[in-house]
Amino acid sequence: MQYNIDVQSIYKNLFLDVRNLLLSNPSITETKKERITTYSDKNGGICHLRTTSKGVDIGFLKGILLEDKLSLLHGKGKLVRVVSLKGYHEIVLLYYIQQAIEINNKKKLIQQF
């Protein structure tokens, strides 16, 4: 399971710091999957998290919709955009995480009409 690999990585402390930040929000739940650990709320997926050979990647599942004033998002998929981390920067992470949660909330509101 990828989670087990992540917590044995040389970047395990960074992984666990980001994980703890995500889980500090009571609306976010964690799902440990074979290839990735994902985080979601009642409105759907927010992001996934995994270690890499160079640090930790946090992939925002609706990342194409995020505002990127910090120019840290990368990726060419239809929806997902990734922030690659080499260090823990809570303010930077919250900038993206809060947007991702808001996008999920807006999506839910739109579906209700």
C-alpha positions as CSV (number, residue, x, y, z in Angstrom):
1,M,0.0,0.0,0.0
2,Q,1.3,3.4,-1.0
3,Y,0.7,4.9,2.5
4,N,3.1,2.4,4.0
5,I,5.7,3.3,1.4
6,D,5.2,7.0,2.2
7,V,5.7,6.6,5.9
8,Q,9.0,4.8,5.3
9,S,10.3,7.3,2.8
10,I,13.1,9.7,3.6
11,Y,10.4,12.3,3.1
12,K,8.1,10.7,5.7
13,N,8.2,13.8,8.1
14,L,7.1,16.1,5.2
15,F,4.4,13.6,4.2
16,L,3.1,13.4,7.7
17,D,3.2,17.2,8.2
18,V,1.0,17.7,5.1
19,R,-1.2,14.8,6.1
20,N,-1.8,16.3,9.6
21,L,-2.6,19.7,8.1
22,L,-5.2,18.1,5.8
23,L,-6.7,16.0,8.7
24,S,-6.8,19.0,11.0
25,N,-9.8,20.1,9.0
26,P,-12.7,18.1,10.6
27,S,-14.5,17.9,7.2
28,I,-11.7,16.1,5.5
29,T,-11.4,12.3,5.5
30,E,-8.5,10.1,4.4
31,T,-8.7,7.0,2.2
32,K,-5.6,4.8,1.9
33,K,-5.6,3.1,-1.5
34,E,-3.1,0.7,-3.0
35,R,-1.4,3.3,-5.2
36,I,-2.2,6.6,-3.5
37,T,-3.7,8.3,-0.3
38,T,-6.6,10.5,-1.1
39,Y,-8.4,13.2,0.9
40,S,-12.0,14.2,0.4
41,D,-15.0,15.9,2.1
42,K,-18.7,15.3,1.9
43,N,-18.7,17.0,-1.6
44,G,-16.0,14.8,-3.2
45,G,-12.3,14.5,-3.7
46,I,-10.0,17.3,-2.8
47,C,-6.4,16.0,-3.3
48,H,-4.1,13.0,-3.2
49,L,-0.7,12.8,-1.5
50,R,2.4,10.7,-2.0
51,T,6.1,10.8,-1.6
52,T,8.4,10.9,-4.6
53,S,12.2,10.6,-5.1
54,K,12.5,14.4,-4.7
55,G,9.9,15.2,-1.9
56,V,6.1,15.0,-1.7
57,D,3.5,15.7,-4.3
58,I,0.0,16.9,-3.4
59,G,-2.2,16.5,-6.4
60,F,-5.4,18.7,-6.4
61,L,-8.1,16.7,-8.1
62,K,-9.8,19.8,-9.6
63,G,-6.5,21.7,-9.8
64,I,-7.3,23.2,-13.2
65,L,-9.9,25.4,-11.4
66,L,-7.5,26.7,-8.7
67,E,-6.1,30.2,-8.8
68,D,-2.3,29.9,-9.0
69,K,-0.9,33.3,-7.8
70,L,2.2,31.4,-6.4
71,S,2.9,29.6,-9.7
72,L,3.5,26.3,-8.1
73,L,0.9,24.1,-9.9
74,H,2.1,21.9,-12.7
75,G,0.6,19.1,-14.8
76,K,-1.0,18.7,-18.1
77,G,-4.0,16.4,-17.3
78,K,-7.6,17.5,-17.9
79,L,-8.2,18.3,-14.2
80,V,-5.4,17.4,-11.8
81,R,-2.7,19.9,-11.0
82,V,0.2,19.1,-8.6
83,V,2.3,21.0,-6.1
84,S,5.7,19.4,-5.6
85,L,7.1,20.0,-2.1
86,K,10.6,19.9,-0.8
87,G,9.7,21.6,2.5
88,Y,6.7,22.3,4.6
89,H,5.1,25.7,4.0
90,E,1.7,25.8,5.8
91,I,0.6,29.1,4.4
92,V,1.3,28.0,0.8
93,L,-0.5,24.7,1.4
94,L,-3.5,26.4,3.0
95,Y,-3.7,28.7,0.0
96,Y,-4.4,25.7,-2.3
97,I,-6.3,23.5,0.1
98,Q,-8.8,26.1,1.0
99,Q,-9.5,26.9,-2.6
100,A,-10.0,23.1,-3.3
101,I,-12.5,22.9,-0.5
102,E,-14.3,26.0,-1.8
103,I,-14.5,24.5,-5.3
104,N,-16.0,21.3,-3.9
105,N,-18.6,23.4,-2.0
106,K,-19.5,25.4,-5.1
107,K,-19.8,22.2,-7.1
108,K,-22.3,20.9,-4.6
109,L,-24.3,24.1,-4.6
110,I,-24.5,24.1,-8.4
111,Q,-25.7,20.5,-8.4
112,Q,-28.6,21.3,-6.0
113,F,-30.2,23.7,-8.6
